[in-house]
């Protein structure tokens, strides 16, 4: 089956899972840049504490800032110098490094991923206040990157992305520890705040042009 999700679907998957490659074991790095690979697409990301940044390859100039401490997401267009804010989705797939999440993991082996020696775990995670909605995952913690998860295979329960279960695989490549800077998570002063996505992207015609120029998944 070919993987060719639309920009909207792919972006939705990303927001569900891009936090998940974060740390689980005690003391792993919380400052890094990397390339996140998912659904045959690649995007630059950065993390600094509770702040995360991504550059959407499906829409030119689209940057998203997920500010977990402020419980909001900022989307910016570097092409139009505009941005919009929205509250974080409380119903999104939980992050395994969220303190409200219970993670049960069991070591099942050791493997080398992209030259990184990794410990492989089988896990189940769920929100403390919603233990009936469980997520299964297999992940690989890179020993030479302080325990950072560089590969994650998560199975969503039915209803999260369609009627049946769906497995999502994410990988982190080209990881650079300590490379994230505070300026990456700030809106430039010359950007104009708008109210919706269409206005941010410069109108319907420009949005259509961007979708036509979407890169195809590899």
C-alpha positions in Angstrom: 0.0 0.0 0.0 1.5 3.4 -1.0 1.9 6.0 1.7 0.8 9.4 0.2 -1.1 11.3 3.0 -2.4 14.8 2.3 -0.7 17.7 4.0 -3.6 18.0 6.6 -3.4 14.3 7.5 0.4 14.2 7.7 0.5 17.3 9.8 -2.1 15.8 12.1 0.0 12.7 12.5 3.1 14.8 13.2 1.4 16.8 16.0 0.3 13.5 17.6 3.8 11.9 17.5 6.5 14.4 17.3 6.7 14.8 21.1 6.8 11.1 21.6 10.5 10.7 20.6 11.3 12.7 23.7 13.1 11.2 26.7 11.8 8.5 29.0 14.7 7.5 31.2 16.1 9.8 34.0 18.2 12.6 32.8 18.2 12.3 29.0 18.8 15.5 26.9 16.1 18.1 26.5 18.0 20.3 24.1 18.7 19.1 20.6 18.0 19.6 16.9 17.3 16.7 14.6 15.5 15.6 11.4 12.3 13.7 12.2 11.3 11.1 9.6 7.7 9.9 9.4 5.4 8.6 6.7 8.2 8.9 4.2 8.7 12.6 4.9 11.4 14.4 6.7 11.3 17.7 8.7 13.8 19.7 10.8 12.8 19.8 14.5 14.2 21.3 17.7 13.6 20.9 21.3 14.4 23.0 24.3 12.8 21.9 27.5 9.0 22.1 27.1 9.3 23.9 23.8 9.4 22.2 20.4 9.7 23.4 16.9 9.1 21.9 13.5 9.4 23.0 9.9 6.6 21.5 7.8 8.0 20.1 4.5 4.5 20.0 3.0 4.0 23.7 3.1 6.8 26.1 2.2 7.8 28.4 5.0 5.4 26.8 7.6 6.9 26.6 11.1 5.1 25.3 14.2 6.0 26.0 17.8 4.5 23.7 20.4 4.8 25.5 23.8 3.9 22.8 26.3 4.5 25.1 29.3 2.0 27.6 27.9 -0.3 24.9 26.5 -0.5 26.6 23.1 0.7 26.1 19.6 2.0 28.9 17.3 2.0 28.5 13.6 4.1 30.8 11.5 4.6 31.6 7.8 8.1 32.8 7.1 7.0 33.5 3.5 4.2 35.9 4.5 5.7 36.9 7.9 2.4 36.1 9.7 1.5 33.9 12.6 -1.5 32.5 14.6 -1.9 31.0 18.0 -4.2 28.2 19.2 -4.6 26.2 22.4 -2.9 22.8 22.5 -5.3 19.9 21.7 -6.1 18.2 25.0 -7.4 15.2 23.1 -4.2 14.6 21.1 -2.1 11.5 21.6 -0.3 11.9 25.0 3.5 12.3 25.1 5.4 9.6 27.0 7.4 12.3 28.8 4.3 14.1 30.1 4.2 13.8 34.0 0.5 12.9 33.7 1.3 9.8 31.7 2.0 6.4 33.1 4.7 4.4 31.1 5.2 0.7 31.6 8.2 -0.5 29.7 10.2 -3.8 29.4 13.6 -4.2 27.8 13.4 -6.6 24.9 16.8 -6.3 23.3 19.6 -4.2 22.0 20.1 -2.9 18.4 22.2 -0.4 16.5 20.2 2.3 14.7 22.1 4.6 12.3 25.3 3.8 14.2 23.8 4.5 17.6 23.9 1.6 20.1 20.3 1.4 21.4 18.3 -0.4 24.1 15.0 -1.6 22.8 11.9 -1.5 24.9 8.3 -2.8 24.6 5.9 -0.4 26.3 2.4 0.6 27.1 1.5 4.2 28.1 -1.7 6.0 29.0 -2.9 9.1 30.9 -3.4 8.6 34.6 -7.0 9.9 34.4 -7.8 7.8 31.4 -6.2 4.3 31.9 -8.7 2.6 29.5 -7.1 4.4 26.5 -3.8 2.6 26.2 -1.1 3.1 23.5 1.4 0.4 22.6 4.9 1.3 21.6 8.3 -0.1 20.8 11.1 2.3 21.1 14.9 2.5 20.9 16.9 4.6 23.4 20.3 5.7 22.0 22.9 5.0 24.7 25.4 7.4 23.2 22.8 10.2 23.1 21.9 10.1 26.8 18.9 7.8 26.4 17.1 9.8 23.7 14.5 7.8 21.8 15.6 7.8 18.1 13.0 5.3 16.8 9.5 4.8 18.0 6.7 2.5 16.7 3.4 3.4 18.3 0.0 1.8 17.8 -3.0 4.1 18.1 -6.2 2.7 19.5 -9.2 2.7 17.2 -10.8 6.1 16.6 -7.6 8.2 16.9 -6.7 8.2 13.2 -9.6 6.2 11.6 -11.9 3.3 12.6 -9.1 0.7 13.2 -5.7 0.7 14.8 -2.9 2.6 13.1 0.8 2.1 13.6 3.0 5.2 13.3 6.8 5.0 13.0 9.0 8.0 13.8 12.8 8.3 13.6 15.2 11.0 14.7 18.3 11.5 12.4 21.2 13.9 12.4 20.7 14.6 16.2 22.8 17.5 17.5 22.7 17.7 21.3 22.7 21.2 22.8 22.1 22.9 19.4 18.7 24.4 20.0 18.6 28.1 20.8 15.9 30.2 22.5 15.4 32.3 19.4 14.1 29.2 17.5 11.0 29.3 19.7 10.1 32.9 19.4 8.0 34.8 16.9 10.1 37.4 15.0 9.1 40.9 15.9 8.2 41.9 12.3 5.6 39.1 12.0 1.9 40.0 11.9 -0.7 38.1 14.0 -3.7 36.8 12.1 -6.8 34.9 13.1 -6.8 31.8 10.8 -4.8 29.5 8.6 -6.1 31.0 5.3 -5.1 34.5 6.3 -1.7 33.4 7.6 -1.0 31.7 4.2 -2.0 34.7 2.2 -5.4 33.6 1.0 -7.0 30.7 -0.8 -5.0 31.1 -4.1 -1.7 31.0 -2.3 -2.8 28.0 -0.3 -3.7 26.1 -3.4 -0.3 26.9 -5.0 1.5 25.6 -2.0 -0.5 22.3 -2.0 0.4 21.9 -5.7 4.1 22.3 -4.9 4.0 19.7 -2.1 7.0 17.3 -2.3 6.0 13.7 -2.7 6.9 11.1 0.0 9.9 9.0 -0.8 
